[in-house]
């Protein structure tokens, strides 16, 4: 399958993860490398908008190439619901979603390759 047909799919070692609003990501390249963020918008097949509610606010999200992100299985229903209902989300909800993800231990499991 070539990149043009792949669409919004990102393959990980064991399964395919679809970029969606509210999904937690880790930045792999760029100034914000190794930081966690939340997808707050889908631009096209290659790019998404991310924000963390702290350094990168919802009002000024970062456009990021999907190849430069690690997508996790964790999707914040609060963030996704807020954006679908009102078109925006508070920075506090973004910070809370990332905090909840970190507490779940999924970030450490992915780092160790489990």
C-alpha positions as CSV (number, residue, x, y, z in Angstrom):
1,X,0.0,0.0,0.0
2,X,1.5,3.4,-0.9
3,X,1.3,6.6,1.1
4,X,-1.4,8.1,-1.1
5,X,-3.8,5.2,-0.3
6,X,-2.9,5.0,3.4
7,X,-5.0,7.9,4.5
8,X,-5.2,8.6,8.2
9,X,-3.6,5.3,9.3
10,X,-0.4,5.1,11.3
11,X,1.1,1.7,11.8
12,X,2.7,0.7,15.1
13,X,4.4,-2.6,15.8
14,X,1.3,-4.5,16.7
15,X,-1.7,-2.7,15.1
16,X,-2.9,0.4,13.2
17,X,-3.9,3.6,15.1
18,X,-6.2,6.1,13.4
19,X,-5.5,9.8,14.1
20,X,-8.6,11.3,15.7
21,X,-9.5,14.3,17.8
22,X,-8.7,13.7,21.5
23,X,-6.0,11.1,20.8
24,X,-2.8,11.5,22.9
25,X,0.5,11.7,20.9
26,X,4.2,12.0,21.7
27,X,6.2,14.4,19.5
28,X,9.2,12.6,17.9
29,X,10.7,15.5,15.9
30,X,11.1,19.2,16.3
31,X,11.4,21.8,19.1
32,X,8.7,20.0,21.2
33,X,10.4,16.6,20.9
34,X,9.5,14.1,23.7
35,X,6.5,16.1,24.8
36,X,3.0,14.8,25.0
37,X,0.1,16.6,23.3
38,X,-3.5,16.0,22.2
39,X,-4.8,16.0,18.6
40,X,-7.2,18.9,18.4
41,X,-7.8,19.0,14.6
42,X,-7.3,17.0,11.5
43,X,-5.9,18.9,8.5
44,X,-5.5,16.2,5.9
45,X,-4.0,12.8,5.3
46,X,-0.5,13.9,6.5
47,X,-1.0,16.7,9.1
48,X,-2.9,17.2,12.3
49,X,-3.2,20.1,14.8
50,X,-1.8,19.4,18.3
51,X,-1.9,21.3,21.6
52,X,-1.0,20.6,25.2
53,X,-2.8,23.3,27.1
54,X,0.4,24.6,28.6
55,X,3.1,25.7,26.2
56,X,1.0,25.1,23.1
57,X,-2.5,26.5,23.8
58,X,-5.7,25.5,22.0
59,X,-5.9,29.0,20.5
60,X,-2.5,28.5,18.8
61,X,-2.1,24.8,18.0
62,X,0.9,23.3,16.2
63,X,0.6,21.8,12.7
64,X,2.5,18.5,12.9
65,X,3.3,15.8,10.3
66,X,1.9,12.4,11.4
67,X,5.3,10.8,10.6
68,X,6.8,13.0,13.4
69,X,4.3,11.8,16.1
70,X,3.8,8.6,18.0
71,X,0.0,7.9,18.4
72,X,-1.2,6.2,21.5
73,X,-4.4,4.1,22.0
74,X,-5.6,6.6,24.6
75,X,-8.3,8.9,23.4
76,X,-9.8,11.6,25.7
77,X,-13.6,11.5,25.4
78,X,-13.8,14.8,27.3
79,X,-11.6,16.6,24.7
80,X,-13.3,14.9,21.7
81,X,-16.8,15.6,23.1
82,X,-16.0,19.3,23.8
83,X,-14.6,19.9,20.4
84,X,-17.5,18.2,18.6
85,X,-20.1,20.1,20.7
86,X,-18.6,23.6,20.8
87,X,-15.7,23.6,18.4
88,X,-13.2,24.3,21.1
89,X,-11.8,22.9,24.3
90,X,-10.3,24.5,27.4
91,X,-6.6,24.3,28.0
92,X,-7.3,22.8,31.4
93,X,-9.1,19.9,29.8
94,X,-6.1,19.3,27.5
95,X,-3.7,19.3,30.5
96,X,-6.1,17.0,32.4
97,X,-6.2,14.6,29.5
98,X,-2.4,14.4,29.3
99,X,-2.2,14.0,33.1
100,X,-4.8,11.2,33.0
101,X,-2.9,9.5,30.3
102,X,0.4,9.7,32.2
103,X,-1.2,8.3,35.3
104,X,-2.6,5.3,33.3
105,X,0.9,4.1,32.7
106,X,0.4,3.6,29.0
107,X,3.3,6.0,28.2
108,X,5.8,4.0,30.1
109,X,4.6,0.7,28.6
110,X,5.1,2.1,25.1
111,X,8.6,3.4,26.0
112,X,9.6,0.0,27.3
113,X,8.1,-1.7,24.2
114,X,5.4,-3.7,26.1
